[in-house]
Amino acid sequence: MPPSPFRRACFFQPRGCFCFRSGAQHSVCSPLCRFVKAAFFAVLPIAIWLVLFSCAQFIPSSWRPAIAVDVLPALDELLFDNSLGLLSFSAILVAGGWLVSGSNFATLLVFMPLVLRGLRDLAAVPSTTGDVLAFLPYGVLHYISPAIFVLYLWWRAGVQTAVVFAQAFGAQNVLGVVTQVLFPTAAPWYNDLYGFAPATYSMPGNPGGLARVDKLFGTHMYSNAFNNSPLVFGAMPSLHSGFAFLIMLFAMHFTRRLGMALSLYVCWQWWATMYLRHHYMSDLMVGAAYATVTYVFSRRYLARASASPAGFGGWQLQAKTSNGGYKMLDSVVTMGDKNDFSGRETSGMWNDAILKSRRAGDNNSILVALPIPGGPLGGGANAVQMPAPLEGVLIDNGL
């Protein structure tokens, strides 16, 4: 007789609850327990970040390093306003992008410094329309976009992928707050008010351009929030840039079209931060770099999540082994849009599957079945035979 759902609860078999070998956790944990575990591991890094951010104000000033008020303006001048620095920085970006992505797409990064300079020029003249356009990404979308994207990943890619993003998001922010505490830097609003005079930790925060937004809407919400900020001198890295850039990278991992669309949101966020006098170009780039490093370390876990039964759109890739059984392939390349099965977008996925099968010692062929009609990804149900040394099958898991 199978055990009752109550007997399958984790407090009766606690060791099995945290045993992550294939199928082990599903044989012990109830669905409710699996949901609670996923939520716990997703929220834990975010909770650590929020605690660190809130408690930063309690660190004694005598323990803190001196506040840098001139480093970021000097970096902007060196990297963006100097021809040699601009060329060198662009070359470094392209080289780093190629190492991360391994594709010619990285050459587009050569334009990133020029884009930032253009956005800075557009942000130079304040206006009522500009105040509203900057308020939307900086004061609204910045706070709700991570939660919306987690729900989107949960719906489209499954709970495991959503958990990976939430953990990466929290880890990035923890690193960002630690950097802001160890290397405090002044935002542009400080230089507007005090020039390059030495700053002290007793100084209150300032809403910058958001003060005009408060005046426009007849509120004091942002003025009160920034005046009482627990971390006033935390311009670098820009977590506004980090939030948006990390979301864009994760979106591009699954669908290039959505990723390219979100790159416009990244530019919008960058413009808003400079328009409201909260960030320099250099700390926007550092925030993007933190997001990139976090994403690179998360890719191996994304590959596992994509190959799991709750993978992207309910897809699961299994390979037939020499003894007749099936084993899960290590990873599936998901860069590109799975809705578009035209050559270049998916060739990397097939090549990766073939490579993994060779490493596993499989010796037949790969059989690929497209999603069933009406499934999460749409498409037809015809199978396509691909010559390769493995026999596998992509099956829909009913998500």
C-alpha positions as CSV (number, residue, x, y, z in Angstrom):
1,M,0.0,0.0,0.0
2,P,1.5,3.4,-1.0
3,P,2.2,5.8,1.9
4,S,-0.4,8.5,2.6
5,P,0.5,12.1,1.7
6,F,0.7,12.8,5.4
7,R,3.3,10.0,5.9
8,R,5.3,11.4,3.0
9,A,5.9,14.7,4.7
10,C,9.5,15.6,5.2
11,F,9.5,15.6,9.0
12,F,9.0,11.8,8.9
13,Q,12.0,11.4,6.5
14,P,14.2,14.5,6.9
15,R,17.3,13.1,5.3
16,G,15.4,12.2,2.1
17,C,14.0,15.8,1.9
18,F,17.4,17.2,1.1
19,C,18.6,14.3,-1.0
20,F,18.8,15.7,-4.6
21,R,19.7,12.6,-6.5
22,S,17.5,11.9,-9.4
23,G,14.0,11.1,-8.2
24,A,14.9,10.9,-4.5
25,Q,13.3,14.1,-3.5
26,H,10.1,13.3,-5.4
27,S,9.8,9.9,-3.7
28,V,9.9,11.5,-0.2
29,C,8.6,15.1,-0.5
30,S,5.0,16.0,-0.9
31,P,4.1,18.6,-3.5
32,L,3.5,21.2,-0.8
33,C,6.9,20.5,0.7
34,R,8.6,20.8,-2.7
35,F,7.0,24.2,-3.2
36,V,8.0,25.4,0.3
37,K,11.6,24.3,-0.3
38,A,11.7,26.0,-3.7
39,A,10.3,29.2,-2.2
40,F,12.8,29.1,0.7
41,F,15.9,28.6,-1.4
42,A,14.7,31.4,-3.8
43,V,14.0,33.9,-1.1
44,L,17.0,33.2,1.1
45,P,19.7,35.2,-0.9
46,I,17.2,38.1,-1.3
47,A,16.5,38.1,2.4
48,I,20.2,38.2,3.2
49,W,20.6,41.2,0.8
50,L,17.7,43.1,2.4
51,V,19.1,42.5,5.9
52,L,22.6,43.6,4.9
53,F,21.2,46.7,3.2
54,S,19.0,47.6,6.2
55,C,21.8,47.0,8.8
56,A,24.5,49.0,6.9
57,Q,23.5,52.1,8.9
58,F,24.5,50.5,12.2
59,I,28.1,50.0,11.2
60,P,30.2,52.5,13.2
61,S,31.6,55.3,11.2
62,S,35.0,54.7,12.7
63,W,35.0,51.2,11.1
64,R,34.1,52.5,7.6
65,P,36.5,53.6,4.9
66,A,36.7,57.1,3.6
67,I,34.0,58.2,1.1
68,A,35.2,58.6,-2.5
69,V,33.7,61.8,-4.0
70,D,35.9,62.2,-7.1
71,V,36.6,58.6,-8.2
72,L,33.5,58.1,-10.4
73,P,33.7,61.5,-12.2
74,A,37.3,60.7,-12.9
75,L,36.4,57.3,-14.3
76,D,33.8,58.8,-16.5
77,E,36.3,61.2,-17.9
78,L,38.9,58.5,-18.4
79,L,36.7,55.9,-20.0
80,F,34.1,57.9,-21.9
81,D,35.4,61.4,-22.5
82,N,38.9,60.4,-23.6
83,S,39.4,59.0,-27.1
84,L,42.1,56.6,-26.1
85,G,40.2,55.5,-23.0
86,L,37.0,55.0,-25.0
87,L,38.7,52.8,-27.6
88,S,40.5,50.8,-25.0
89,F,37.3,50.3,-23.0
90,S,35.3,49.3,-26.1
91,A,38.0,46.7,-27.0
92,I,37.9,45.3,-23.4
93,L,34.1,45.0,-23.6
94,V,34.2,43.2,-26.9
95,A,36.9,40.7,-25.7
96,G,35.0,40.1,-22.4
97,G,31.7,39.6,-24.3
98,W,33.3,37.2,-26.7
99,L,34.8,35.1,-23.8
100,V,31.4,35.0,-22.1
101,S,29.1,34.3,-25.1
102,G,31.5,32.8,-27.6
103,S,29.6,34.4,-30.5
104,N,30.0,37.3,-32.9
105,F,27.0,38.9,-31.1
106,A,29.6,40.2,-28.6
107,T,31.0,42.7,-31.2
108,L,27.9,44.8,-30.7
109,L,29.3,45.7,-27.2
110,V,31.7,48.1,-29.0
111,F,28.8,50.5,-29.2
112,M,27.9,50.3,-25.5
113,P,30.1,53.3,-24.4
114,L,28.8,55.3,-27.2
115,V,25.2,54.5,-26.3
116,L,25.9,55.5,-22.7
117,R,27.4,58.8,-23.9
118,G,24.3,59.4,-26.0
119,L,22.0,58.7,-23.1
120,R,24.0,61.0,-20.9
121,D,23.6,63.8,-23.4
122,L,19.8,63.1,-23.6
123,A,19.7,63.3,-19.8
124,A,21.3,66.7,-19.5
125,V,18.2,68.8,-19.9
126,P,15.4,68.3,-17.3
127,S,11.8,68.7,-18.2
128,T,8.4,67.7,-16.8
129,T,8.0,65.1,-19.5
130,G,11.5,63.8,-18.7
131,D,10.7,63.6,-15.0
132,V,7.7,61.3,-15.7
133,L,9.6,59.2,-18.2
134,A,12.5,58.8,-15.7
135,F,10.2,58.1,-12.7
136,L,8.6,55.1,-14.4
137,P,11.6,52.9,-14.8
138,Y,13.6,54.2,-11.8
139,G,10.8,54.5,-9.2
140,V,8.3,51.9,-10.3
141,L,9.6,49.2,-12.7
142,H,12.9,48.8,-10.9
143,Y,11.1,47.5,-7.9
144,I,8.4,45.3,-9.5
145,S,10.3,44.0,-12.6
146,P,12.2,41.2,-10.7
147,A,9.0,39.8,-9.2
148,I,7.3,39.9,-12.6
149,F,10.2,38.2,-14.3
150,V,10.3,35.4,-11.7
151,L,6.6,34.8,-12.3
152,Y,7.2,34.8,-16.1
153,L,10.0,32.2,-15.7
154,W,7.9,30.1,-13.4
155,W,5.1,30.1,-16.0
156,R,7.3,29.5,-19.1
157,A,10.4,27.7,-17.8
158,G,9.3,26.0,-14.6
159,V,10.0,26.5,-10.9
160,Q,13.6,25.4,-11.0
161,T,14.6,28.0,-13.5
162,A,12.7,30.7,-11.5
163,V,14.6,29.6,-8.4
164,V,17.9,29.9,-10.2
165,F,17.1,33.5,-11.3
166,A,16.0,34.4,-7.8
167,Q,19.1,33.1,-6.2
168,A,21.3,34.8,-8.8
169,F,19.4,38.1,-8.2
170,G,19.9,37.9,-4.5
171,A,23.6,36.9,-4.8
172,Q,24.2,39.8,-7.2
173,N,22.7,42.3,-4.7
174,V,24.6,40.8,-1.7
175,L,27.8,41.4,-3.6
176,G,26.7,44.9,-4.6
177,V,25.9,45.9,-1.0
178,V,29.2,44.5,0.3
179,T,31.0,46.5,-2.4
180,Q,29.1,49.7,-1.5
181,V,30.0,49.2,2.2
182,L,33.7,48.5,1.5
183,F,34.1,51.2,-1.2
184,P,31.5,54.0,-0.6
185,T,31.2,56.4,-3.4
186,A,29.2,59.6,-3.9
187,A,26.4,59.9,-6.5
188,P,26.1,62.9,-8.9
189,W,23.6,64.7,-6.7
190,Y,26.3,65.0,-4.1
191,N,28.7,66.7,-6.5
192,D,25.9,69.0,-7.6
193,L,25.3,70.1,-4.0
194,Y,28.8,70.0,-2.4
195,G,31.3,69.7,-5.3
196,F,34.3,67.6,-4.3
197,A,34.2,68.6,-0.6
198,P,34.8,65.6,1.7
199,A,31.7,63.7,2.7
200,T,30.8,62.2,6.1
201,Y,28.5,59.4,7.1
202,S,26.3,61.8,9.1
203,M,25.1,63.4,5.9
204,P,21.5,62.6,4.9
205,G,20.6,61.1,1.5
206,N,19.1,63.1,-1.3
207,P,16.4,62.2,-3.8
208,G,18.2,64.1,-6.6
209,G,15.8,64.5,-9.6
210,L,13.1,62.5,-7.8
211,A,12.4,65.6,-5.7
212,R,10.9,67.1,-8.8
213,V,8.7,64.0,-9.1
214,D,7.5,64.4,-5.5
215,K,6.7,68.1,-6.3
216,L,4.9,67.1,-9.5
217,F,2.6,64.5,-7.7
218,G,2.4,66.5,-4.4
219,T,4.0,63.8,-2.3
220,H,7.2,63.4,-0.1
221,M,7.6,59.7,-0.8
222,Y,10.9,59.7,-2.5
223,S,12.3,62.6,-0.4
224,N,11.6,60.7,2.8
225,A,12.9,57.4,1.5
226,F,16.2,58.8,0.3
227,N,16.7,61.1,3.3
228,N,16.4,58.1,5.5
229,S,18.4,55.7,3.3
230,P,20.5,53.2,5.4
231,L,23.2,53.3,2.7
232,V,23.7,56.9,1.4
233,F,27.0,56.5,-0.4
234,G,26.4,53.5,-2.5
235,A,26.6,54.7,-6.0
236,M,28.9,51.9,-7.3
237,P,27.8,49.4,-8.4
238,S,24.5,50.6,-9.6
239,L,21.9,48.0,-8.7
240,H,19.4,49.7,-10.9
241,S,21.7,48.8,-13.8
242,G,22.3,45.3,-12.2
243,F,18.6,44.5,-11.9
244,A,17.8,45.4,-15.5
245,F,20.9,43.8,-17.0
246,L,20.5,40.5,-15.2
247,I,16.8,40.3,-16.3
248,M,17.9,40.9,-19.9
249,L,20.7,38.3,-19.7
250,F,18.3,35.6,-18.3
251,A,15.7,36.5,-20.9
252,M,18.2,36.3,-23.7
253,H,19.3,32.9,-22.5
254,F,15.9,31.5,-23.4
255,T,14.6,33.8,-26.2
256,R,16.8,36.2,-28.0
257,R,13.9,38.3,-29.2
258,L,12.7,39.0,-25.6
259,G,16.3,39.7,-24.6
260,M,16.7,42.2,-27.4
261,A,13.5,43.9,-26.4
262,L,14.6,44.1,-22.8
263,S,17.9,45.7,-23.9
264,L,15.7,48.8,-24.6
265,Y,14.5,48.6,-21.0
266,V,18.1,48.6,-19.9
267,C,18.9,51.7,-21.9
268,W,15.7,53.3,-20.5
269,Q,16.9,52.5,-17.0
270,W,20.4,53.8,-17.7
271,W,19.0,57.1,-19.0
272,A,16.7,57.5,-16.0
273,T,19.5,57.0,-13.5
274,M,21.6,59.7,-15.1
275,Y,18.7,62.0,-15.7
276,L,17.7,61.9,-12.0
277,R,21.4,62.4,-11.0
278,H,21.8,59.1,-9.1
279,H,24.5,57.4,-11.1
280,Y,27.5,58.0,-13.4
281,M,28.2,56.0,-16.5
282,S,31.1,54.1,-14.9
283,D,29.0,52.7,-12.0
284,L,26.3,51.7,-14.5
285,M,28.9,49.6,-16.2
286,V,30.0,48.1,-13.0
287,G,26.5,47.1,-12.2
288,A,26.2,45.5,-15.6
289,A,29.4,43.7,-15.0
290,Y,28.1,42.3,-11.6
291,A,25.0,41.0,-13.4
292,T,27.1,39.4,-16.2
293,V,29.4,37.6,-13.7
294,T,26.4,36.4,-11.7
295,Y,24.7,35.1,-14.9
296,V,27.9,33.3,-16.0
297,F,28.0,31.4,-12.7
298,S,24.3,30.6,-13.0
299,R,24.4,29.1,-16.5
300,R,25.4,25.6,-15.4
301,Y,22.3,25.6,-13.1
302,L,20.1,26.9,-15.8
303,A,21.2,24.0,-18.0
304,R,20.2,21.5,-15.3
305,A,16.9,23.3,-14.8
306,S,16.2,23.3,-18.5
307,A,16.9,19.6,-18.7
308,S,14.7,18.8,-15.7
309,P,11.1,17.6,-15.9
310,A,10.1,21.1,-15.2
311,G,12.3,22.5,-17.8
312,F,11.6,25.3,-20.4
313,G,8.2,24.8,-21.7
314,G,7.9,21.3,-20.3
315,W,10.8,19.9,-22.5
316,Q,12.9,17.0,-21.3
317,L,15.9,15.6,-23.1
318,Q,16.9,12.0,-22.5
319,A,19.5,9.9,-24.2
320,K,19.4,6.1,-24.8
321,T,22.4,4.5,-23.2
322,S,24.2,1.3,-24.3
323,N,22.3,-0.9,-21.8
324,G,18.9,0.2,-23.2
325,G,18.0,2.6,-20.5
326,Y,17.6,6.3,-20.8
327,K,19.6,9.0,-19.0
328,M,19.2,12.7,-18.8
329,L,21.7,14.7,-20.9
330,D,23.9,17.1,-18.9
331,S,22.6,20.3,-20.5
332,V,20.8,21.7,-23.4
333,V,21.9,24.9,-25.2
334,T,18.9,27.3,-24.9
335,M,20.3,30.5,-26.4
336,G,17.8,31.5,-29.0
337,D,14.1,31.3,-29.4
338,K,12.6,27.8,-29.2
339,N,9.6,29.1,-31.2
340,D,12.0,29.6,-34.1
341,F,13.4,26.4,-35.4
342,S,15.3,28.0,-38.3
343,G,18.9,26.9,-38.6
344,R,21.1,29.4,-36.8
345,E,18.8,29.8,-33.7
346,T,18.9,26.1,-32.8
347,S,22.0,24.6,-34.4
348,G,23.9,25.1,-31.2
349,M,21.3,23.1,-29.3
350,W,21.6,20.1,-31.6
351,N,25.4,20.3,-31.7
352,D,25.5,20.4,-27.9
353,A,23.1,17.5,-27.6
354,I,25.3,15.5,-30.0
355,L,28.5,16.4,-28.1
356,K,27.0,15.4,-24.7
357,S,25.8,12.1,-26.1
358,R,29.3,11.3,-27.4
359,R,30.7,11.9,-24.0
360,A,28.1,9.6,-22.6
361,G,29.1,6.8,-25.0
362,D,25.8,6.6,-26.9
363,N,25.9,5.3,-30.4
364,N,22.6,5.5,-32.2
365,S,20.8,8.7,-33.4
366,I,18.9,11.6,-32.0
367,L,15.2,11.9,-32.4
368,V,13.7,15.3,-31.8
369,A,10.0,15.8,-31.3
370,L,8.6,19.3,-31.5
371,P,6.1,20.5,-28.9
372,I,2.5,19.4,-29.2
373,P,0.0,21.8,-30.7
374,G,-1.4,24.2,-28.1
375,G,1.5,23.5,-25.7
376,P,3.4,26.3,-24.0
377,L,5.6,26.8,-27.0
378,G,3.2,26.0,-29.7
379,G,4.5,24.3,-32.8
380,G,3.7,21.0,-34.6
381,A,3.9,17.4,-33.5
382,N,6.0,16.0,-36.3
383,A,9.2,14.3,-35.4
384,V,12.5,15.2,-37.1
385,Q,15.3,12.6,-37.4
386,M,18.7,14.2,-36.8
387,P,21.8,12.1,-37.6
388,A,24.0,11.8,-34.6
389,P,25.6,9.2,-32.4
390,L,22.7,9.0,-29.9
391,E,19.1,8.0,-29.7
392,G,17.1,10.4,-27.6
393,V,13.7,12.0,-27.4
394,L,12.4,15.4,-26.4
395,I,9.1,14.8,-24.5
396,D,6.5,17.2,-23.3
397,N,5.9,17.1,-19.6
398,G,2.5,18.6,-19.7
399,L,3.5,22.1,-18.3
